[in-house]
Amino acid sequence: MKSLKWIFVLCVVMGFAAYLPAQIAGFKNFEIVESAPVETTLDNPDVRNAHEVWLEMIGRAKRNLDLEEYYVSNEPNEPLEDIIKAVIEAGKRGVKVRIISDAGMHKTYPETLDMLGKQTNIQVRLIDYRKISDGIEHAKYFIVDGEEVFLGSQNFDWRALKHIYELGVHITDQRAAKALGDIFEIDWGLSGPDAQEFKIHQEQYQIPYILTEGDETLKYYPTFSPKGFIPDESLWDEKQLVGLIDKAKVEIYFHVLTYSPAASRREYYEVLDNALRRAAARGVKVHVMAADWSKRKPTIDYLKSLAVIPNIEVKLSTIPEWSGGFVPYARVDHSKFLVVDDHLSWIGTANWEKSYFYNARNVGVVVDNATVNKILKKIYLNNWNSSYSYLVKPEIEYTPPKIGG
């Protein structure tokens, strides 16, 4: 009888363990999250996928669920479908759901947003940053009950969960939720009926936020764009990125979809480019990686100009076409992150071009922690050393890939 009792206990424990989350990359309250294109080697087995994390977060919502997304694009029987169903179910169980999305992109992908706006307890607003600041709403984040947030490169797009490499972070901390909540309230006001009278409240955040798990301390704080439409101007993305680059002593790794000092109206945007060149000049090893969408001119020419600088290596990545055929606006590494030395990092939603900092809504987070830095560097090198990446060579004429349908 005693042995049967222990067998029963063991079965209960094993059954319970089946419901525990997979190994968390980072910390319980600060988790690195990815999405990887199918049929590639880019998935990191020790990093949970956004689909799993999103379902858990939305399923936990009891009072409020605020989502600000560049656009929403769903297809039947694709990975975003059960996320959309989870949002609808949240509304049905009494959660107040608010969604903000870019007005211009709504014209391209209206169906799912329009459907959501008709559901119980769900409000949808469209924000037109073209009229506000000559930009776009490019942020991708959501907030659950003022307790936890997700931000990262993942759009609310079925392709982002199946055919694109993406990187984000799940933070369980009321301070992060409050900071991103302030951004959400700004854009909710700017997209509402009283937008003309809406005033942005200025606030100086008491940063860094500190989390302690076990015997390790993690420091972090949020970053925002565009300049002029954020509560604390000291946390502007551009300023924080330049500050991180200028602190580098040994090495820099960064990945973005596109990198270019070329700005609209034929302007030259030198701020980040000069920061990278300063770092290389003082002996820092700089690793630059962008998606092959950067093969267009003049973007590729600026990447070539960086590639000839001593201490700078530049690579592009090309994700092979899916076996099921061409998928428009997909099969690409869309992540945006920076790794500096052995303890500083940034994860965000902005590409490194002027308009993303001066005109477009974006959010990010700066992290000071060796464990997170190590995880991000491993993710970076997994792509850098993969068969999908290759050095940019000044003498080669590159052909831009097909992107749209």
N, C-alpha and C positions, 0 to 999 in steps of 0.2 A: 504493500500500500504506500509505503514511504517513497519508493522509487517511482510509482505512478504519479504521486504528488509532484515530485520534481520534474517529471516529464511534462506534466500539465503546465507548471510554471514556465518551463523553458519554451513551450509552444506559445504561451501568451506573450512572453518577451520577444520572441522572434516575430510574432504577428504584429506586435506594436512597432518593432524596428522597421517593418516594411513600410510604415507610414511616415517614418522620419525622413527629412530632406537629405539629398545626397551631400557629399562633402562640400562644404562652403569655401569658396575661394576668397580669402580675406578674413573677415570676422562676422560674427553673428549679426552685429548691428551695422556693418559696413562691408557689403558683399559685392565683388566684381561679378558681372553677369555678361554673357556673350550670346550671340546668335551666329551660326555658321552655315554656309551654303552646303546643301546636300551634295554628295559625290565629290567631296574634297577632304583633305587632311587637316583642315584649319580648325576643326572642333577640338577644344581642349577638354579632356575627360574630367579634369578636376575643377572645371568652371561650369556652374549651372547655366542652363539656357533661359532666355527671356520668357519663352512661352510658359515654362513651369513657374517661374517667379511671378509673372504677371497674374496667372490664374490664382496663385496663393494670395497675393496682395488684394486683388479685387474681391476674392471670396471672403476675406477677413473684414471688408468694409461694413461698418455698422451704422454710421451717421452720414459721412460725406465722402464723395469721390470726385475730385477735380482733375480733369485731364486737359492739357494744352498740347496740341499736336499739329504739326505742319499740314497734315491731311490724313484722311482715313480711307483706306482702300482694301476692301474685302472681296474674296471670291468664294463661292460655295466649295465645301470640302477641303479648304485650305487652312493653314494653322491659325489665322486670325479669327476664324469663324467662332470657335468656342470662347475666345476672348470677348468678342462682341456679345455673345449670349450671356457671358458672366456679367458684363456691364448692365445689360437689360435686366437680368435677375436681381442685381443689386438694387436697381430702382424699384422693382416689384416688392422687395422685402423692406422698403421704406428708406433706403439710402438716398440722400439728395445728390444727384449726379449733375455736374456742370461740365460742359465741353466747349473749349475754344479752339477754332481752327482757322487757317489762312483763307481769306475770302477768295483770292485768286485761284488757289488750288481746289477750292470747293467747286469751281466751274469745271474742273477736270474730273474730279471724283465726288459727285454730289450724292450718289445713291445711299451709301451707308449712313452718312451724316444726316441726311433728310429723314431716313427711317428712324434713326436714334432719337431725333428731335420730336418724334410722335409718341415715344414710349413713356410709360409711367415714371414720374419723378426725374425725368431727364430734360435738361435745358441745353440748347446748342446756340452758341453765338459765333459769328464770323467776324474776324478782325482784319481790317485792311491797312496793313503797315505801309502799303504803297502811298496811301494818302497821309499817313501819320509821319513817316520818316523816309519815304522813297525806298522802302525795303520790303521784307516779307516776315511773316511769323514762321520762324525756322526751328523753334525750340521743340523738344520732345520730352515731356515729363508728366508724371501724375502724382497725386497726393492722396493718401488714404487716412481719413479720420484725424488729420492733423498730427499723425504719429509716425508715418513712414512715407518715403518718396522713392520714385525711380526716375533717373534721368540718364540720357545717353544718346547714341547715334540712331537708335532704332525708331524709325517712323512707325505709325500705327498702320502697317502695310503688311499684307500676307507675305510679300516677297522678302521683307526684312526678317521674317522668322524662318524662311526656307531657302532663299537664294542669294543672300547677301551676308558678308561678314560684318557684324556690328558689335559694339562694346558699350556697356553701361554700368551703372552702379545702383544698388539698392541700399538705402540708408534708413535705419530705424532710429529716429531722433526727432523730438519735437522741434528742436532749433532749426534743423534742416527743413522740416515741414513748414515752419513759420516763415523762413526766408523765401522759399519757393511760393508759399502761399501769398506773400506780399506781391511777388511778380504776377501771380495769377489774378489777384484783385486789381492790379493796375490794368491788365489787359481785359479783364471782365468789364471794368469801367470804361476803357477806351473803345470797347465794342458794343456798349449799351446805348440805350436811348438818350442818356444824358452825357454822352461822350464829350460834347463841346465844353461843358462846364467841369469836367473831371480834372482834379488836381492830384499830382503825384506827391505822396507823402515822403519826405526825406527822413532817413533814419541811419544812424551809424551803428552798425552791428558790432557786438562785442566778440571779436574773433581772436584766435582760432577757437572753434568748438573742439572740445577734448572728449574722446571716448577711451575708456579703459576696459580691456578684456583680458582676464588672466593677469599676467605680469607685463603686458604690453600696452603702451599708450599710442593712440592715433590722434593726430591733430588734422583738422580740415576746415574749410570754409567755402561758401558758394561764390561763384562768379557769374556776371551777367552782361548782356548787351541788349540793345544798343545804348551807346552813351547818350545821356539826356533823358532816358526813360527807365532808369533804375533807381531804387531807393538810396543806395550808398555808392557814390561814384568811385570810391576807392576800390571797389570790387569789380570794376570794369574788366572784361575779358582781356582786352589788349594790354592794359597795364599789368595785369597779373602774369600773363604769358611772357612778356618782356622781362619782368622781374625774375621769373623762374630761369629763363635762359641766361640772364646776366649772373645768376648765382652758380651756374655750372662750373665745376672745376675739372671734371674728368671726362664725362660723356653725356651726350644728349641723344635720345631716340624719340622721334615723333612721327605719327602717321595721321594723314588727313585724306579726304577724298580728293580735294584739289588744293594746291598751294600756288599762289601767284602774287607778285607785287604789282601786277597790272590792275588798275582800277578803272572805273567808268570814266567817261569823258577824257580818255587818254592820259589819265593821271598816273604818276609813278608812286606806289605805296611802299615806302622803304623801311617802315618801322621794324617788322619782324625779320625781314631779309637782313637788315643791318645788324640786328641782334645776333642772328646766326653767324654772320661773318665775324663779328667781334669775338664770339665764343671760339670759333675756329682759329682766329689769330692769336688767342692766348693759349692755344694748345689743346682745347677741348675736342674730343672726337665726336663729330656730329653725324648722325644717321638720319637721313630724310627718306620717307617713304610715302608715295602717293599712288592712287589708283590709276589705271591706264586711261581713265577719262581725262587725265591731265595731258594727254598727247596732243590736244588741240593747241594751236598758236593763239596768243604768245606764251601760254602757260608752259609749254614744253621748253621754250627757249630760256625761260627764267630758271627752270630746273637744270638745264644744261649749264647755265652760267654758275650755278652753285656747285655742280659736279666737278668743275675744274679747280675749285678752291682747295688748297691743302687742308687736310683734316676733315673734309666733308665727303661723304659717300651718299649718292642719291640712287634710289631704286624705284621702279614701277612694279605693280603687280597686275597680273591678268588672270582672272578666274575662268576656267574652261566653261564652254557652253554646256548646259544641262542636256542629258541624254534624251530628254523629252522634247528638245527643240529650243529655239531662241525665246528668252524671257525678257521683255523690254524693261529697261530701267532696273536691271538686276545683274547677278553674277559679277559682283564687284565688292571690294573691301571698302566699306563706307565708314569705318571707325575714325574717331577723332580723339587722339590722346597723346600725351607727352610724358616722357620719363627722363628725369634729371638725376645724374649721379646715383646714389644708393638709397635715397629716402624721399625725394620730391617727385610729385606726379600731378598731372591734370587730366581730367576726363571731361569732355563737353559735347556740345552739339554744333559748334561753329567750325566751318572750314576756314583755312587761314588766307582769307582775302579781305580787303578793306570793308566791303559792304556788309560782311557778317558781323563786324564790330561796331560800325557806325550807323547802319541802317536797319539791320535785321534783329528780331528778337531771338536771343540764344541764352542758354544757361550752361553752367559747368561747375566743377568742383576741384579745388586744389587740395592735395593730400600730402601730409608729412608723416610718412611711416615706411619703414624698411620692408615690412612684409608685403604691403600693397605694391610698393615699388618693384619688388622681386617678381610678383605675379604678373604685373603689366609688362615687365621686361621679357619674361618668358613667353607671354602671348605675342609680343612684338617679334621676338627672334624666331618663333614658330613660323611666322609668315616670311620674315626676312630671309631665312635659310631654306625656305620651301622651293619647290620647282615652279611656283607661280610668280616668283619675283626675279628681277634682273636689273643689272646696273644701267643707269642712263649714260649713254655715250654721246658726246657732242657731235661726232662725225656722222651719226645715223639720222636719217630722215624718218620720223615716226608717223605712222598712219593712225588717226584717231579711230577707235572702235565704233561699231554700231551700238547706239545706246537705246534709242526709242523704237517704238513699233512702226 
